[in-house]
């Protein structure tokens, strides 16, 4: 089985938009009482095939979001987009989270649940059918969605990988 090369992207060249997927208040119990802090999952993307996710933890909400954005900018990947949708059907998995992503016709829109929707819209995918199975934990769903998107390959990449002409990929 061949290894999938993840296409890393530099943050300096692109204008990124961030979306907050989930924010949670967590408590640490000490003998002096409860100490509260916040954890935030953030997805960033340029809505043109580049997407990344990050986790930020801090005592303040705004600080946690800022840390999440910084972390997300370090984990950017390039995603193939074909006519506003994904090139083919793909299953992604991370821990207990499973996602199924299918291409859709123009005008369908993004049919996906909360955490998946944020990732797909940040990547710039406008028409897609998606289903989240298994864990509904936003951490697992976001990571499974990014896993599915990084496994996607467009026809040009397949042709290069096989060492054949682009027309031969479609015609056998």
C-alpha positions in Angstrom: 0.0 0.0 0.0 1.4 3.4 -1.0 1.8 6.2 1.5 -0.3 9.3 1.1 1.7 12.4 1.0 0.0 15.3 2.8 0.5 18.6 1.0 1.6 21.1 3.7 1.1 24.8 3.0 2.9 27.9 4.2 0.7 30.5 6.0 2.5 33.6 4.8 1.2 33.4 1.2 -2.5 33.2 1.9 -5.4 35.1 3.5 -7.0 32.8 6.1 -10.5 32.9 7.6 -11.1 31.2 11.0 -14.2 29.5 12.3 -14.9 28.5 15.8 -16.1 24.9 15.9 -16.5 24.3 19.6 -15.6 25.9 22.9 -15.7 24.2 26.3 -15.3 25.3 29.9 -13.2 22.8 31.8 -12.7 22.7 35.5 -9.7 21.6 37.6 -10.7 20.8 41.2 -8.1 21.7 43.8 -8.3 22.0 47.6 -8.9 25.8 47.1 -12.0 25.1 44.9 -12.5 24.9 41.1 -10.2 26.5 38.6 -11.9 27.1 35.3 -10.3 27.3 31.9 -11.4 27.1 28.3 -10.6 24.9 25.3 -11.5 25.9 21.8 -11.4 24.0 18.5 -10.8 26.3 15.5 -10.7 25.6 11.8 -8.9 28.0 9.4 -9.0 28.0 5.6 -8.7 30.3 2.6 -11.9 28.9 1.0 -9.8 27.8 -2.0 -8.5 24.3 -1.1 -6.4 25.0 2.0 -7.7 24.0 5.5 -6.3 23.4 8.9 -7.5 22.8 12.5 -6.1 23.7 15.9 -6.8 23.4 19.6 -6.2 26.3 22.0 -6.5 26.2 25.8 -6.4 29.2 28.1 -8.0 30.9 31.2 -9.8 33.3 28.9 -12.1 32.5 25.9 -10.5 35.0 23.5 -7.0 33.8 24.4 -8.1 30.1 23.8 -9.5 31.1 20.4 -6.3 33.0 19.5 -4.1 30.0 20.5 -6.4 27.7 18.5 -6.0 29.9 15.4 -2.2 29.9 15.8 -2.2 26.1 16.2 -4.5 25.7 13.1 -2.1 27.8 11.0 0.7 25.3 11.7 -1.4 22.4 10.5 -2.6 23.5 7.0 -3.2 21.0 4.2 -4.1 21.4 0.5 -7.3 19.7 -0.6 -8.3 18.9 -4.2 -11.5 20.7 -5.3 -13.2 19.9 -8.6 -16.0 22.3 -9.8 -16.9 23.3 -6.2 -17.1 19.7 -4.9 -14.8 16.8 -3.9 -13.3 14.6 -6.7 -14.7 11.3 -5.4 -16.4 9.5 -2.5 -14.1 9.1 0.6 -14.3 7.7 4.1 -12.3 9.4 6.9 -11.6 8.0 10.3 -10.1 9.3 13.5 -10.4 7.4 16.8 -14.2 6.8 17.2 -15.2 9.4 14.5 -16.1 8.2 11.0 -17.1 10.5 8.2 -18.4 9.8 4.7 -18.0 12.5 2.1 -19.6 12.3 -1.4 -19.5 14.7 -4.4 -22.7 16.5 -5.2 -24.2 18.4 -8.2 -24.0 22.1 -8.5 -26.7 23.8 -6.3 -26.8 21.1 -3.7 -25.0 23.1 -1.0 -23.0 21.8 1.9 -25.1 19.0 3.5 -23.1 18.2 6.6 -23.3 18.5 10.4 -21.8 21.2 12.6 -18.1 20.3 12.9 -17.9 18.8 9.4 -19.6 21.9 7.9 -17.0 24.2 9.3 -14.1 22.2 7.8 -15.8 21.8 4.4 -16.8 25.4 4.1 -13.3 26.6 5.2 -11.8 24.4 2.5 -14.0 26.1 -0.1 -16.2 23.1 -1.0 -19.7 24.4 -2.0 -21.5 21.3 -3.0 -21.1 18.1 -1.0 -23.1 15.3 0.8 -21.5 14.3 4.1 -22.5 12.0 6.9 -20.8 11.7 10.3 -21.0 8.2 11.8 -19.7 7.0 15.2 -18.5 9.6 17.6 -20.1 13.1 17.6 -17.2 14.5 19.6 -16.2 17.6 17.6 -12.4 16.8 18.1 -12.9 13.4 16.4 -15.2 14.7 13.7 -12.9 17.5 12.6 -9.9 15.3 12.5 -11.8 12.5 10.6 -13.0 15.1 8.1 -9.5 16.4 7.5 -8.3 12.8 7.2 -10.9 12.1 4.5 -10.0 15.4 2.6 -6.3 14.6 2.7 -6.9 11.1 1.2 -8.7 12.7 -1.8 -6.8 12.7 -5.1 -7.7 14.5 -8.3 -7.3 12.9 -11.8 -4.1 14.8 -12.5 -2.4 13.4 -9.3 -3.6 9.9 -10.2 -2.2 10.2 -13.7 1.2 11.5 -12.4 1.3 8.7 -9.7 0.6 6.0 -12.3 2.9 7.6 -14.9 0.2 7.6 -17.6 -1.6 10.2 -19.8 -4.5 12.1 -18.1 -7.0 10.6 -20.7 -5.9 7.1 -19.9 -7.0 7.5 -16.3 -10.7 7.9 -17.4 -10.7 5.5 -20.4 -9.0 2.6 -18.7 
